[in-house]
Amino acid sequence: MNSNVKNIFDIIEEIKQNITDNQYKIIMDNLMVLNKKQEENEETDEDTIDELHRQIIFLNSYIPTIKDENLKSVFTRRLFMLQCYSVEIS
């Protein structure tokens, strides 16, 4: 559970004696939605990192086979950018 959701949950637990069961259910359902969105965002970040690594591996193996120097330069720059971005988000 992310920290914001946990903090809200703790507060709700303290005041739940003063709210109806229906209000409590609505609050808890919304907290679950928030928590699920947070988990989905974390999975998306992992997917992005995995895709970056796949592209880096491909370019590392493909670039040496390129004969055209201009094309090789384009792919080399792309590889460099991917490596920098990968280090930045890891």
Secondary structure as UniProt FT lines:
FT   HELIX           3..15
FT   HELIX           16..18
FT   HELIX           21..62
FT   HELIX           63..65
FT   HELIX           69..89
//
